[in-house]
Amino acid sequence: PEVAVGAAPASPESVKPRESDGFSLHLVTEEAHLRVIREFFKVHDRHHLGIGRDVLDKDAAYSDLVVDCVWRIEMPEKKQVYDAKKKIVDREVQRAQACGSRAPPTPTRLDAP
């Protein structure tokens, strides 16, 4: 699911997409999840705030970002497509491995040291 950060409406019911919209919104209330999002938006260098093409008011100075609320966006049809494509890749990898193909491991920055 995607996550949207923004100002909270009066109530979660005030932001109810129709079923035909293809997605649903869910207010995130779990403190553990909110803590992760707040950490993600923590400002480590305030000099990076207020610059860029998306800044409308160049004179407005601020030094922090505050997460007011978080919404989880669920798109079941896109999730089904993702899961189906993942199954295809898994099957192709298994087929290649069964034929003796061995790809070397690809280390990333996310791997534990």
MODELLER restraints for C-alpha pairs under 7 A, 6 or more apart:
rsr = mdl.restraints
at = mdl.atoms
rsr.add(forms.Gaussian(group=physical.xy_distance, feature=features.Distance(at['CA:1:A'], at['CA:72:A']), mean=6.36, stdev=0.5))
rsr.add(forms.Gaussian(group=physical.xy_distance, feature=features.Distance(at['CA:1:A'], at['CA:73:A']), mean=5.57, stdev=0.5))
rsr.add(forms.Gaussian(group=physical.xy_distance, feature=features.Distance(at['CA:1:A'], at['CA:74:A']), mean=5.20, stdev=0.5))
rsr.add(forms.Gaussian(group=physical.xy_distance, feature=features.Distance(at['CA:2:A'], at['CA:72:A']), mean=5.98, stdev=0.5))
rsr.add(forms.Gaussian(group=physical.xy_distance, feature=features.Distance(at['CA:2:A'], at['CA:73:A']), mean=5.14, stdev=0.5))
rsr.add(forms.Gaussian(group=physical.xy_distance, feature=features.Distance(at['CA:2:A'], at['CA:74:A']), mean=6.93, stdev=0.5))
rsr.add(forms.Gaussian(group=physical.xy_distance, feature=features.Distance(at['CA:3:A'], at['CA:70:A']), mean=6.79, stdev=0.5))
rsr.add(forms.Gaussian(group=physical.xy_distance, feature=features.Distance(at['CA:3:A'], at['CA:71:A']), mean=5.69, stdev=0.5))
rsr.add(forms.Gaussian(group=physical.xy_distance, feature=features.Distance(at['CA:3:A'], at['CA:72:A']), mean=4.73, stdev=0.5))
rsr.add(forms.Gaussian(group=physical.xy_distance, feature=features.Distance(at['CA:3:A'], at['CA:73:A']), mean=5.91, stdev=0.5))
rsr.add(forms.Gaussian(group=physical.xy_distance, feature=features.Distance(at['CA:4:A'], at['CA:70:A']), mean=5.76, stdev=0.5))
rsr.add(forms.Gaussian(group=physical.xy_distance, feature=features.Distance(at['CA:4:A'], at['CA:71:A']), mean=5.11, stdev=0.5))
rsr.add(forms.Gaussian(group=physical.xy_distance, feature=features.Distance(at['CA:4:A'], at['CA:72:A']), mean=6.49, stdev=0.5))
rsr.add(forms.Gaussian(group=physical.xy_distance, feature=features.Distance(at['CA:5:A'], at['CA:67:A']), mean=6.70, stdev=0.5))
rsr.add(forms.Gaussian(group=physical.xy_distance, feature=features.Distance(at['CA:5:A'], at['CA:69:A']), mean=5.98, stdev=0.5))
rsr.add(forms.Gaussian(group=physical.xy_distance, feature=features.Distance(at['CA:5:A'], at['CA:70:A']), mean=4.66, stdev=0.5))
rsr.add(forms.Gaussian(group=physical.xy_distance, feature=features.Distance(at['CA:5:A'], at['CA:71:A']), mean=6.39, stdev=0.5))
rsr.add(forms.Gaussian(group=physical.xy_distance, feature=features.Distance(at['CA:6:A'], at['CA:67:A']), mean=6.96, stdev=0.5))
rsr.add(forms.Gaussian(group=physical.xy_distance, feature=features.Distance(at['CA:6:A'], at['CA:68:A']), mean=6.14, stdev=0.5))
rsr.add(forms.Gaussian(group=physical.xy_distance, feature=features.Distance(at['CA:6:A'], at['CA:69:A']), mean=5.74, stdev=0.5))
rsr.add(forms.Gaussian(group=physical.xy_distance, feature=features.Distance(at['CA:6:A'], at['CA:70:A']), mean=6.52, stdev=0.5))
rsr.add(forms.Gaussian(group=physical.xy_distance, feature=features.Distance(at['CA:7:A'], at['CA:68:A']), mean=5.51, stdev=0.5))
rsr.add(forms.Gaussian(group=physical.xy_distance, feature=features.Distance(at['CA:7:A'], at['CA:69:A']), mean=5.99, stdev=0.5))
rsr.add(forms.Gaussian(group=physical.xy_distance, feature=features.Distance(at['CA:8:A'], at['CA:68:A']), mean=6.59, stdev=0.5))
rsr.add(forms.Gaussian(group=physical.xy_distance, feature=features.Distance(at['CA:8:A'], at['CA:69:A']), mean=5.59, stdev=0.5))
rsr.add(forms.Gaussian(group=physical.xy_distance, feature=features.Distance(at['CA:12:A'], at['CA:27:A']), mean=6.62, stdev=0.5))
rsr.add(forms.Gaussian(group=physical.xy_distance, feature=features.Distance(at['CA:17:A'], at['CA:24:A']), mean=6.14, stdev=0.5))
rsr.add(forms.Gaussian(group=physical.xy_distance, feature=features.Distance(at['CA:22:A'], at['CA:75:A']), mean=6.15, stdev=0.5))
rsr.add(forms.Gaussian(group=physical.xy_distance, feature=features.Distance(at['CA:23:A'], at['CA:73:A']), mean=6.74, stdev=0.5))
rsr.add(forms.Gaussian(group=physical.xy_distance, feature=features.Distance(at['CA:23:A'], at['CA:74:A']), mean=5.46, stdev=0.5))
rsr.add(forms.Gaussian(group=physical.xy_distance, feature=features.Distance(at['CA:23:A'], at['CA:75:A']), mean=4.48, stdev=0.5))
rsr.add(forms.Gaussian(group=physical.xy_distance, feature=features.Distance(at['CA:23:A'], at['CA:76:A']), mean=6.96, stdev=0.5))
rsr.add(forms.Gaussian(group=physical.xy_distance, feature=features.Distance(at['CA:24:A'], at['CA:73:A']), mean=5.81, stdev=0.5))
rsr.add(forms.Gaussian(group=physical.xy_distance, feature=features.Distance(at['CA:24:A'], at['CA:74:A']), mean=5.25, stdev=0.5))
rsr.add(forms.Gaussian(group=physical.xy_distance, feature=features.Distance(at['CA:24:A'], at['CA:75:A']), mean=6.69, stdev=0.5))
rsr.add(forms.Gaussian(group=physical.xy_distance, feature=features.Distance(at['CA:25:A'], at['CA:71:A']), mean=6.23, stdev=0.5))
rsr.add(forms.Gaussian(group=physical.xy_distance, feature=features.Distance(at['CA:25:A'], at['CA:72:A']), mean=5.74, stdev=0.5))
rsr.add(forms.Gaussian(group=physical.xy_distance, feature=features.Distance(at['CA:25:A'], at['CA:73:A']), mean=4.83, stdev=0.5))
rsr.add(forms.Gaussian(group=physical.xy_distance, feature=features.Distance(at['CA:25:A'], at['CA:74:A']), mean=6.46, stdev=0.5))
rsr.add(forms.Gaussian(group=physical.xy_distance, feature=features.Distance(at['CA:26:A'], at['CA:71:A']), mean=5.42, stdev=0.5))
rsr.add(forms.Gaussian(group=physical.xy_distance, feature=features.Distance(at['CA:26:A'], at['CA:72:A']), mean=5.04, stdev=0.5))
rsr.add(forms.Gaussian(group=physical.xy_distance, feature=features.Distance(at['CA:26:A'], at['CA:73:A']), mean=6.52, stdev=0.5))
rsr.add(forms.Gaussian(group=physical.xy_distance, feature=features.Distance(at['CA:27:A'], at['CA:70:A']), mean=6.12, stdev=0.5))
rsr.add(forms.Gaussian(group=physical.xy_distance, feature=features.Distance(at['CA:27:A'], at['CA:71:A']), mean=4.56, stdev=0.5))
rsr.add(forms.Gaussian(group=physical.xy_distance, feature=features.Distance(at['CA:27:A'], at['CA:72:A']), mean=6.29, stdev=0.5))
rsr.add(forms.Gaussian(group=physical.xy_distance, feature=features.Distance(at['CA:28:A'], at['CA:70:A']), mean=5.43, stdev=0.5))
rsr.add(forms.Gaussian(group=physical.xy_distance, feature=features.Distance(at['CA:28:A'], at['CA:71:A']), mean=5.49, stdev=0.5))
rsr.add(forms.Gaussian(group=physical.xy_distance, feature=features.Distance(at['CA:28:A'], at['CA:72:A']), mean=6.33, stdev=0.5))
rsr.add(forms.Gaussian(group=physical.xy_distance, feature=features.Distance(at['CA:38:A'], at['CA:67:A']), mean=6.12, stdev=0.5))
rsr.add(forms.Gaussian(group=physical.xy_distance, feature=features.Distance(at['CA:41:A'], at['CA:65:A']), mean=6.54, stdev=0.5))
rsr.add(forms.Gaussian(group=physical.xy_distance, feature=features.Distance(at['CA:42:A'], at['CA:65:A']), mean=6.81, stdev=0.5))
rsr.add(forms.Gaussian(group=physical.xy_distance, feature=features.Distance(at['CA:43:A'], at['CA:64:A']), mean=5.90, stdev=0.5))
rsr.add(forms.Gaussian(group=physical.xy_distance, feature=features.Distance(at['CA:43:A'], at['CA:65:A']), mean=6.72, stdev=0.5))
rsr.add(forms.Gaussian(group=physical.xy_distance, feature=features.Distance(at['CA:46:A'], at['CA:63:A']), mean=5.15, stdev=0.5))
rsr.add(forms.Gaussian(group=physical.xy_distance, feature=features.Distance(at['CA:46:A'], at['CA:64:A']), mean=6.74, stdev=0.5))
rsr.add(forms.Gaussian(group=physical.xy_distance, feature=features.Distance(at['CA:49:A'], at['CA:63:A']), mean=6.94, stdev=0.5))
rsr.add(forms.Gaussian(group=physical.xy_distance, feature=features.Distance(at['CA:50:A'], at['CA:58:A']), mean=6.54, stdev=0.5))
rsr.add(forms.Gaussian(group=physical.xy_distance, feature=features.Distance(at['CA:50:A'], at['CA:61:A']), mean=6.85, stdev=0.5))
